[in-house]
Amino acid sequence: MPFSDTNVTRSNGTSDYNGFTAELHHTGGKHLEYQLRYTFSHAIDDSTDFYLRPQNDLQPSGERASSLLDQRHLLILSGMYNSGRVLNYGAWGKLLSDWTIAPLISIGSGRPFNLLDGSAQQRPDIAAFASTTDLCGHQATPSKYSPSGYLIPVCTNDGVYDGVVNVPVYGTLSRNTGRMPMTFFNDLRVSRMLAVGERMQLSGSVDMFNLINKFNVEAVNSFFTQAGQPTAAYDPRQFQLGLRLAW
């Protein structure tokens, strides 16, 4: 029985992670509590998921670079304030009692992304000058992700049509050289508990996600001439209302 080509897939990728975390936790009496946490880390690998194949199957070590999961800086601030029972038996005392305010702020540096020249997993070449051209008719394109400031697609035309390619056939740009914009997530919860009779309690809450409606980029275009242009974003501002009755 004849067989066609057989593809072999192996899970032999390697990865390293190094990180440092500093945390400050403070409790101010019975009403205030907050926490500040900062993480500095670096994740390095040669493949991020099962379906990512190397640009050059004969040189998988050339894929080793910052991981797609690498988030170098992450700062998280969270807190909670509970007004408790205000010592005032008038209308103001009842109005200001039993409120809870809980903010959450997360600031993170952008994650890497891989630049491609449109040929499957092929990365572009680093062009030395703005005037660089090749025999395929390609011309250098300005790019902030290139060490030289310019990129050009890979060209396998060496000018001699003898069936032998005497020019590099793999892009010289390193893997995951792009970097997406930083993210800023800001959420807030406001809730209050009300006593209903002697045995029942009614709790109402408002959850506000992305309160200032910040545009946070989730994905970008990886084609090298349009690299970095947003293609997807995290959710805009959202509100969630909740009621709970306990007895």
Backbone bond lengths (Angstrom), bond angles and torsions (degrees), N, CA, C in turn:
res aa  C-N    CA-C-N  psi(-1)  N-CA   C-N-CA  omega(-1)  CA-C   N-CA-C  phi
1 M - - - 1.466 - - 1.528 108.23 -
2 P 1.327 118.91 127.35 1.468 120.71 -179.52 1.529 111.33 -73.79
3 F 1.335 115.66 148.44 1.455 121.57 178.03 1.529 108.95 -124.81
4 S 1.309 115.71 146.73 1.462 120.49 174.00 1.526 108.34 -90.52
5 D 1.335 116.52 -171.30 1.463 120.39 179.19 1.521 110.42 -60.50
6 T 1.306 115.25 145.33 1.461 121.16 179.53 1.522 109.43 -114.09
7 N 1.319 115.97 124.94 1.460 120.95 178.18 1.525 110.06 -92.13
8 V 1.305 115.76 134.64 1.456 121.65 179.23 1.527 108.41 -114.87
9 T 1.312 116.71 127.04 1.460 121.91 178.93 1.523 108.95 -116.02
10 R 1.322 115.74 126.40 1.461 120.76 -179.56 1.523 109.95 -124.49
11 S 1.315 115.91 141.29 1.472 121.08 178.67 1.527 108.89 -95.24
12 N 1.317 115.70 69.55 1.463 119.86 -176.84 1.525 111.83 -115.00
13 G 1.320 116.80 29.50 1.459 120.22 176.79 1.522 111.45 -71.97
14 T 1.317 115.86 158.52 1.464 121.55 178.16 1.520 109.28 -126.34
15 S 1.319 115.72 151.37 1.468 120.22 179.93 1.521 109.64 -150.79
16 D 1.327 115.43 152.82 1.463 122.69 176.31 1.519 108.53 -135.15
17 Y 1.327 115.30 145.09 1.465 120.33 177.31 1.523 108.43 -137.32
18 N 1.315 116.18 128.64 1.459 122.33 174.65 1.522 108.24 -129.45
19 G 1.310 116.14 135.17 1.458 118.38 -176.92 1.520 112.51 -151.17
20 F 1.316 113.50 161.34 1.469 122.17 177.38 1.520 107.58 -136.71
21 T 1.327 116.32 132.67 1.456 121.46 -178.80 1.520 110.22 -127.39
22 A 1.340 115.66 133.22 1.467 122.47 174.50 1.524 107.85 -121.96
23 E 1.335 116.02 137.94 1.457 119.77 -175.13 1.526 110.69 -137.26
24 L 1.323 114.58 138.14 1.464 121.93 175.70 1.523 107.92 -123.53
25 H 1.307 115.48 123.62 1.464 121.13 -179.71 1.522 108.51 -126.08
26 H 1.336 115.78 129.37 1.461 119.78 -177.49 1.519 109.99 -137.73
27 T 1.315 114.72 137.31 1.453 121.74 175.05 1.523 108.63 -120.19
28 G 1.319 115.61 120.70 1.457 120.49 -178.39 1.516 111.17 -104.73
29 G 1.313 116.77 87.91 1.458 120.98 -179.80 1.516 111.31 68.43
30 K 1.327 115.32 -146.13 1.458 120.68 -176.78 1.524 113.14 -92.66
31 H 1.335 117.01 -6.62 1.462 118.54 -169.21 1.526 114.55 -111.68
32 L 1.326 118.42 -28.18 1.465 120.66 -171.56 1.524 111.35 -122.64
33 E 1.320 115.40 136.74 1.457 122.04 175.39 1.517 108.26 -148.32
34 Y 1.343 116.43 134.68 1.468 118.64 177.30 1.527 109.63 -146.69
35 Q 1.328 114.11 160.19 1.464 121.23 -177.21 1.521 109.28 -142.34
36 L 1.321 115.84 134.02 1.464 122.81 177.76 1.522 107.72 -122.40
37 R 1.332 116.31 126.49 1.465 120.55 -178.49 1.530 109.70 -133.60
38 Y 1.333 115.23 133.92 1.470 121.56 177.13 1.523 109.29 -126.38
39 T 1.327 116.07 135.27 1.463 121.85 178.42 1.518 110.06 -127.24
40 F 1.328 115.71 127.13 1.456 122.13 170.88 1.523 107.29 -111.50
41 S 1.322 116.95 126.98 1.459 119.08 -175.50 1.522 110.74 -150.51
42 H 1.316 114.34 165.39 1.470 120.90 176.39 1.524 107.90 -146.58
43 A 1.329 115.76 119.33 1.462 122.32 177.86 1.524 108.83 -108.02
44 I 1.327 116.40 127.35 1.460 122.72 -178.02 1.527 108.55 -125.72
45 D 1.334 117.48 135.62 1.457 120.33 176.30 1.524 110.27 -154.50
46 D 1.323 115.72 176.07 1.456 120.14 174.99 1.526 112.02 -115.30
47 S 1.320 116.73 1.21 1.465 123.00 172.45 1.522 106.92 -166.23
48 T 1.328 115.78 137.84 1.462 119.19 -175.12 1.519 112.12 -98.74
49 D 1.319 117.33 -32.58 1.461 119.03 178.33 1.521 109.78 -138.26
50 F 1.310 115.79 177.02 1.466 122.54 -171.50 1.529 112.31 -66.67
51 Y 1.339 117.15 -29.20 1.449 120.26 -171.58 1.532 113.41 -96.33
52 L 1.307 118.09 4.32 1.464 120.55 -179.38 1.523 109.80 -88.88
53 R 1.323 116.53 112.95 1.450 120.77 179.24 1.521 109.60 -95.79
54 P 1.333 117.69 153.05 1.461 119.77 -179.82 1.518 111.33 -70.43
55 Q 1.322 115.56 156.40 1.459 120.43 176.75 1.525 110.31 -63.86
56 N 1.331 115.76 -41.61 1.464 122.44 177.66 1.528 107.92 -119.86
57 D 1.332 116.99 110.38 1.467 120.84 -177.62 1.522 112.25 -61.48
58 L 1.331 116.92 -24.45 1.459 120.56 -178.09 1.526 112.22 -87.30
59 Q 1.336 116.74 -5.85 1.461 119.98 -179.61 1.532 109.76 -141.76
60 P 1.331 118.19 67.26 1.475 120.73 -179.19 1.525 112.75 -64.50
61 S 1.334 117.73 -21.81 1.463 119.79 179.16 1.529 112.07 -64.81
62 G 1.339 116.40 -20.00 1.460 119.79 178.21 1.507 113.35 -70.48
63 E 1.349 117.24 -8.35 1.467 121.31 178.88 1.524 112.41 -89.07
64 R 1.307 118.08 -7.54 1.464 120.29 -175.23 1.521 110.40 -68.62
65 A 1.318 115.83 120.68 1.468 122.00 -176.97 1.527 107.98 -166.64
66 S 1.315 116.28 -177.95 1.465 120.20 175.55 1.524 109.54 -57.50
67 S 1.312 116.24 135.28 1.451 121.78 -177.11 1.521 111.90 -71.05
68 L 1.337 116.22 156.23 1.463 120.18 172.56 1.524 110.92 -62.17
69 L 1.333 117.10 -20.34 1.467 122.22 -179.96 1.523 112.45 -91.50
70 D 1.322 117.37 2.43 1.462 121.18 -175.68 1.527 110.71 -73.12
71 Q 1.311 116.49 114.51 1.466 122.35 172.72 1.525 106.76 -120.17
72 R 1.313 115.86 104.30 1.460 120.44 -168.24 1.525 112.98 -66.97
73 H 1.322 117.77 -39.67 1.468 121.06 -177.68 1.530 109.70 -128.99
74 L 1.324 115.70 138.05 1.462 120.99 176.59 1.526 108.78 -145.10
75 L 1.326 115.96 121.06 1.462 122.81 179.44 1.525 108.79 -119.73
76 I 1.335 116.48 124.28 1.461 121.53 -178.49 1.525 109.36 -125.57
77 L 1.320 115.58 127.29 1.467 122.18 176.90 1.520 108.19 -122.17
78 S 1.315 116.25 122.88 1.461 120.99 178.22 1.522 108.97 -135.00
79 G 1.292 115.97 153.66 1.461 119.94 -179.25 1.513 111.78 -161.62
80 M 1.323 115.15 170.91 1.456 120.45 178.26 1.526 109.12 -151.92
81 Y 1.316 114.90 130.01 1.469 120.56 175.52 1.516 108.47 -121.93
82 N 1.339 115.40 129.35 1.459 121.52 177.71 1.519 108.30 -121.26
83 S 1.318 115.77 121.63 1.469 119.47 -176.48 1.524 112.60 -70.82
84 G 1.334 116.60 -23.39 1.460 118.91 -178.37 1.522 111.53 65.09
85 R 1.312 115.00 -158.96 1.465 120.98 -179.80 1.523 108.56 -90.18
86 V 1.322 116.36 113.08 1.458 121.47 179.47 1.526 109.07 -74.12
87 L 1.354 116.03 132.32 1.463 120.95 -176.09 1.520 111.06 -78.64
88 N 1.289 114.27 64.96 1.462 120.73 177.45 1.516 106.64 -151.21
89 Y 1.304 116.90 118.10 1.456 119.84 -173.99 1.513 113.26 -88.36
90 G 1.321 116.61 6.94 1.449 119.83 177.85 1.518 111.54 -86.70
91 A 1.345 114.90 -166.58 1.466 120.42 -178.57 1.519 111.52 -65.18
92 W 1.361 117.44 -37.57 1.462 120.51 -179.39 1.525 111.00 -66.56
93 G 1.329 116.23 -36.70 1.457 119.73 178.49 1.513 112.08 -62.98
94 K 1.320 116.84 -42.80 1.461 120.59 178.74 1.528 111.64 -68.00
95 L 1.333 116.26 -37.17 1.460 120.41 -177.89 1.532 112.24 -68.35
96 L 1.330 117.41 -37.80 1.460 121.63 -174.66 1.516 114.07 -91.83
97 S 1.301 118.54 -3.18 1.471 121.43 -177.39 1.525 112.32 -84.30
98 D 1.339 114.45 149.61 1.463 123.81 169.15 1.536 114.33 63.38
99 W 1.315 116.37 35.39 1.465 121.23 173.17 1.531 109.53 -96.64
100 T 1.313 116.72 144.90 1.455 122.51 174.66 1.524 109.53 -128.65
101 I 1.334 115.79 128.16 1.461 121.81 178.86 1.530 107.83 -121.95
102 A 1.332 117.06 124.94 1.470 121.09 -175.58 1.531 110.52 -134.78
103 P 1.341 117.67 99.79 1.470 120.42 177.06 1.528 111.56 -88.88
104 L 1.322 115.87 156.29 1.465 122.68 175.34 1.524 108.40 -142.99
105 I 1.323 116.40 120.50 1.466 122.16 179.89 1.523 108.52 -123.42
106 S 1.328 116.45 131.54 1.459 122.26 179.21 1.526 109.34 -131.75
107 I 1.332 116.02 122.28 1.465 121.89 179.28 1.523 107.74 -120.19
108 G 1.312 116.57 121.80 1.460 120.43 -177.26 1.512 112.08 -132.92
109 S 1.323 116.69 145.46 1.462 120.87 175.76 1.520 109.72 -72.30
110 G 1.322 116.66 157.13 1.456 121.49 -177.24 1.519 112.56 -69.15
111 R 1.314 115.55 150.34 1.458 121.23 178.83 1.535 110.35 -89.91
112 P 1.336 117.65 156.56 1.464 120.42 179.93 1.535 112.04 -70.95
113 F 1.326 115.27 161.73 1.460 121.23 168.65 1.525 108.27 -145.11
114 N 1.321 115.23 157.89 1.461 121.73 -173.72 1.517 110.48 -95.58
115 L 1.325 117.74 129.87 1.455 122.14 177.42 1.524 109.65 -87.74
116 L 1.332 116.40 134.29 1.459 122.48 -179.23 1.524 109.95 -126.59
117 D 1.345 115.52 156.21 1.467 118.62 179.19 1.520 112.40 -101.87
118 G 1.334 116.91 12.17 1.461 121.24 177.49 1.506 113.96 97.15
119 S 1.329 119.02 -5.99 1.463 122.22 -179.42 1.530 109.62 -104.33
120 A 1.318 116.30 79.58 1.469 122.03 179.98 1.528 110.41 56.14
121 Q 1.347 117.73 -120.24 1.461 121.33 -179.03 1.525 112.37 -94.71
122 Q 1.315 117.56 16.34 1.456 121.60 -176.62 1.531 111.26 -76.99
123 R 1.323 116.34 128.86 1.461 121.39 176.08 1.521 109.75 -94.10
124 P 1.323 118.44 155.98 1.463 120.54 -178.46 1.527 112.26 -75.76
125 D 1.330 114.80 171.14 1.451 122.12 176.69 1.523 109.88 -91.36
126 I 1.323 115.86 151.04 1.464 121.23 172.77 1.521 107.83 -82.03
127 A 1.329 117.23 119.45 1.463 122.01 178.74 1.520 109.24 -91.91
128 A 1.318 115.62 139.13 1.461 119.83 -175.70 1.525 112.40 -75.77
129 F 1.335 117.01 -34.96 1.463 120.16 -173.96 1.529 109.95 -136.55
130 A 1.328 115.88 164.51 1.458 120.84 177.18 1.518 111.29 -67.55
131 S 1.321 117.81 -25.70 1.460 122.40 -177.80 1.525 112.82 -89.39
132 T 1.337 118.08 4.49 1.465 120.99 -177.34 1.525 110.72 -64.61
133 T 1.334 116.15 129.53 1.466 123.23 174.48 1.525 108.44 -132.05
134 D 1.336 116.51 167.75 1.463 119.89 176.98 1.518 109.63 -135.74
135 L 1.329 115.85 178.21 1.459 121.41 -175.99 1.521 112.94 -75.28
136 C 1.346 116.98 -7.12 1.466 120.66 175.77 1.523 111.64 -88.74
137 G 1.330 116.70 -2.87 1.459 120.66 -178.71 1.514 113.90 89.23
138 H 1.329 117.40 7.51 1.463 120.98 178.66 1.525 110.44 -79.16
139 Q 1.308 115.48 148.08 1.460 121.56 175.26 1.519 108.94 -126.61
140 A 1.318 115.91 146.50 1.462 121.00 -177.54 1.513 111.25 -58.76
141 T 1.332 115.35 143.12 1.464 123.14 179.48 1.525 109.13 -118.63
142 P 1.330 118.43 132.16 1.475 119.66 177.96 1.536 110.76 -60.66
143 S 1.318 116.13 138.78 1.467 120.90 178.73 1.518 109.44 -152.73
144 K 1.316 116.06 129.52 1.465 120.56 177.83 1.524 111.75 -74.37
145 Y 1.334 117.40 -10.11 1.455 120.95 -179.27 1.530 112.74 -91.99
146 S 1.328 117.33 -2.18 1.458 121.23 179.72 1.520 110.59 -97.06
147 P 1.328 118.69 138.56 1.476 120.53 176.77 1.519 112.93 -58.45
148 S 1.338 117.39 -31.20 1.461 120.98 179.92 1.522 112.31 -91.89
149 G 1.322 116.85 -12.97 1.462 120.77 -177.54 1.513 113.27 95.98
150 Y 1.365 117.35 -1.00 1.468 120.36 -176.92 1.530 110.11 -142.50
151 L 1.336 115.39 147.24 1.458 122.40 176.71 1.525 109.55 -130.96
152 I 1.329 115.55 156.47 1.461 121.23 178.90 1.522 107.71 -148.07
153 P 1.357 118.45 144.25 1.470 118.99 178.55 1.525 111.56 -64.70
154 V 1.313 115.65 157.66 1.463 120.68 177.80 1.526 109.85 -70.83
155 C 1.323 116.31 133.94 1.460 122.33 178.50 1.529 108.88 -120.57
156 T 1.325 116.96 125.02 1.466 121.10 179.76 1.523 112.02 -98.27
157 N 1.325 117.72 9.94 1.463 121.72 177.92 1.526 108.73 -89.77
158 D 1.343 116.32 114.59 1.466 120.32 179.59 1.526 112.19 -100.89
159 G 1.340 116.45 6.12 1.455 120.73 177.49 1.517 114.09 87.21
160 V 1.323 116.99 -7.44 1.461 120.89 179.26 1.528 108.36 -119.51
161 Y 1.315 117.17 116.22 1.459 121.63 -173.74 1.525 110.41 -93.58
162 D 1.336 114.23 70.54 1.453 120.53 -179.80 1.525 112.47 -117.57
163 G 1.315 116.51 9.23 1.454 120.71 -179.34 1.512 114.32 81.51
164 V 1.331 117.66 0.37 1.462 122.06 179.31 1.526 108.42 -114.44
165 V 1.302 115.87 125.48 1.467 120.98 -179.56 1.520 108.96 -94.64
166 N 1.315 116.23 118.53 1.468 121.24 -178.25 1.522 112.75 -108.92
167 V 1.326 116.97 23.77 1.463 121.72 176.78 1.522 107.74 -125.27
168 P 1.325 118.60 156.82 1.474 120.32 178.58 1.529 111.00 -59.73
169 V 1.316 116.37 135.67 1.468 121.13 -178.18 1.525 112.00 -106.20
170 Y 1.319 116.61 4.80 1.457 120.53 178.54 1.524 109.92 -123.00
171 G 1.324 116.12 141.42 1.455 120.39 -178.95 1.521 112.32 -63.31
172 T 1.320 116.12 145.44 1.463 121.08 -177.21 1.530 112.73 -92.26
173 L 1.310 117.49 -8.34 1.463 119.43 178.18 1.517 109.88 -72.11
174 S 1.315 117.37 135.13 1.460 121.49 -179.11 1.526 111.01 -66.74
175 R 1.314 115.51 159.04 1.461 121.89 178.43 1.527 110.63 -71.03
176 N 1.342 115.17 143.02 1.473 122.96 174.20 1.525 113.10 56.94
177 T 1.329 116.88 44.51 1.467 119.86 178.91 1.526 112.32 -82.91
178 G 1.340 116.78 -17.26 1.465 119.36 177.71 1.513 111.38 -75.65
179 R 1.314 115.82 159.92 1.467 120.78 179.14 1.530 108.28 -143.26
180 M 1.337 115.56 122.37 1.462 120.56 -179.54 1.532 110.74 -74.79
181 P 1.341 117.76 163.29 1.472 120.19 178.96 1.526 111.62 -64.67
182 M 1.319 115.16 159.11 1.457 121.00 176.41 1.524 110.38 -65.48
183 T 1.328 116.12 159.87 1.456 121.72 178.17 1.531 110.19 -115.54
184 F 1.321 115.08 149.04 1.460 121.46 178.52 1.523 107.48 -138.13
185 F 1.342 115.57 103.36 1.457 121.12 178.68 1.528 108.83 -101.86
186 N 1.329 115.76 134.90 1.462 120.69 -176.28 1.522 109.27 -140.47
187 D 1.330 115.57 112.22 1.463 121.82 -177.90 1.529 109.54 -122.36
188 L 1.313 115.31 156.38 1.465 120.71 -179.66 1.518 109.55 -149.17
189 R 1.341 115.30 135.72 1.465 121.12 174.45 1.521 108.91 -119.96
190 V 1.315 115.48 131.19 1.466 122.55 174.92 1.522 107.38 -123.83
191 S 1.329 117.01 125.24 1.460 120.20 -178.21 1.527 109.98 -140.17
192 R 1.322 114.56 161.14 1.469 120.02 177.87 1.518 109.79 -149.10
193 M 1.327 114.70 144.37 1.460 120.83 178.80 1.522 109.16 -109.34
194 L 1.317 116.33 134.07 1.463 122.54 178.38 1.525 109.46 -122.61
195 A 1.315 114.91 134.57 1.467 119.90 176.40 1.520 108.88 -82.89
196 V 1.340 116.40 128.57 1.460 122.55 178.13 1.531 106.51 -115.22
197 G 1.305 115.24 98.20 1.457 118.96 -174.90 1.525 109.74 75.15
198 E 1.333 116.09 -155.44 1.458 120.73 -177.44 1.524 112.90 -95.15
199 R 1.314 118.52 -19.62 1.465 120.05 -172.99 1.528 114.56 -119.93
200 M 1.280 119.46 -8.60 1.465 121.52 -176.49 1.528 110.81 -115.02
201 Q 1.315 114.44 147.13 1.456 121.58 176.89 1.526 108.94 -131.98
202 L 1.334 115.07 135.20 1.462 121.49 178.50 1.524 108.41 -113.20
203 S 1.331 116.62 123.09 1.467 122.06 179.87 1.519 109.11 -113.53
204 G 1.317 115.37 128.31 1.460 121.24 176.12 1.519 110.13 -117.07
205 S 1.320 117.86 144.57 1.461 120.91 -178.04 1.524 110.80 -143.62
206 V 1.345 114.71 151.75 1.457 122.67 173.52 1.526 107.21 -128.60
207 D 1.316 117.02 118.57 1.463 122.43 176.28 1.523 108.46 -103.56
208 M 1.321 115.60 125.39 1.466 121.73 -179.66 1.520 108.81 -116.28
209 F 1.328 116.36 114.64 1.464 122.18 -179.39 1.531 109.02 -102.43
210 N 1.347 115.45 135.69 1.463 121.02 -176.15 1.526 109.96 53.20
211 L 1.314 115.01 58.41 1.457 122.34 -171.11 1.518 112.83 -56.05
212 I 1.333 118.80 -41.86 1.471 120.84 -177.95 1.526 111.43 -88.65
213 N 1.336 116.87 5.41 1.465 122.55 176.56 1.533 111.87 59.62
214 K 1.330 116.16 47.10 1.460 121.59 179.31 1.529 110.59 -73.72
215 F 1.329 116.31 136.09 1.462 121.20 176.44 1.524 108.54 -81.27
216 N 1.341 116.51 105.86 1.456 122.45 -179.29 1.527 109.48 -106.81
217 V 1.323 116.16 120.51 1.460 121.58 -176.92 1.527 110.11 -74.90
218 E 1.332 116.83 130.27 1.462 122.14 178.03 1.526 111.71 -102.14
219 A 1.330 118.05 -33.67 1.458 122.16 179.95 1.520 109.36 -149.43
220 V 1.336 115.75 154.35 1.466 120.79 -179.00 1.524 109.59 -132.95
221 N 1.323 115.14 165.18 1.459 121.97 176.11 1.523 109.02 -70.47
222 S 1.323 116.95 131.51 1.466 120.52 -178.35 1.529 112.70 -98.53
223 F 1.334 118.40 -9.01 1.463 120.40 177.58 1.526 108.66 -65.77
224 F 1.334 117.56 128.33 1.461 120.82 -163.56 1.522 114.43 -61.85
225 T 1.339 118.74 -27.36 1.467 119.52 179.46 1.526 112.01 -78.72
226 Q 1.332 116.99 -16.67 1.468 121.64 178.72 1.525 111.24 -124.37
227 A 1.320 115.74 19.93 1.462 121.14 -174.00 1.524 111.59 -59.30
228 G 1.314 115.19 135.23 1.459 120.73 176.52 1.512 114.60 95.07
229 Q 1.343 118.34 -11.74 1.457 119.99 178.69 1.530 109.62 -72.33
230 P 1.335 118.58 128.02 1.475 120.69 -176.36 1.522 112.26 -60.80
231 T 1.323 116.10 136.80 1.462 122.66 174.35 1.523 112.16 -119.05
232 A 1.324 117.75 -13.64 1.464 121.76 178.60 1.519 108.61 -156.09
233 A 1.330 115.80 150.79 1.463 121.04 -178.61 1.525 109.66 -135.19
234 Y 1.324 115.39 155.50 1.459 120.04 174.19 1.526 109.63 -70.99
235 D 1.314 116.29 168.65 1.465 121.45 -173.48 1.526 111.94 -59.12
236 P 1.331 116.71 142.58 1.468 120.02 172.92 1.522 110.38 -73.65
237 R 1.324 116.37 -170.70 1.465 120.93 -177.74 1.529 110.78 -59.49
238 Q 1.342 114.92 134.24 1.452 121.23 179.15 1.523 110.12 -136.67
239 F 1.331 115.46 149.23 1.460 122.05 177.19 1.527 108.97 -121.95
240 Q 1.320 114.93 141.69 1.461 120.93 178.55 1.522 108.44 -133.95
241 L 1.330 116.21 125.15 1.466 122.19 -178.58 1.523 109.34 -106.65
242 G 1.342 115.44 142.72 1.459 119.59 179.96 1.513 112.96 -143.87
243 L 1.331 116.42 145.77 1.469 123.82 174.92 1.523 108.77 -131.11
244 R 1.341 115.85 141.01 1.449 120.01 178.11 1.532 108.85 -140.91
245 L 1.317 115.45 130.39 1.450 121.17 178.56 1.515 109.17 -111.81
246 A 1.310 116.90 124.01 1.459 122.15 -179.16 1.527 110.01 -119.78
247 W 1.324 114.81 141.84 1.474 118.86 177.35 1.517 110.80 -150.86
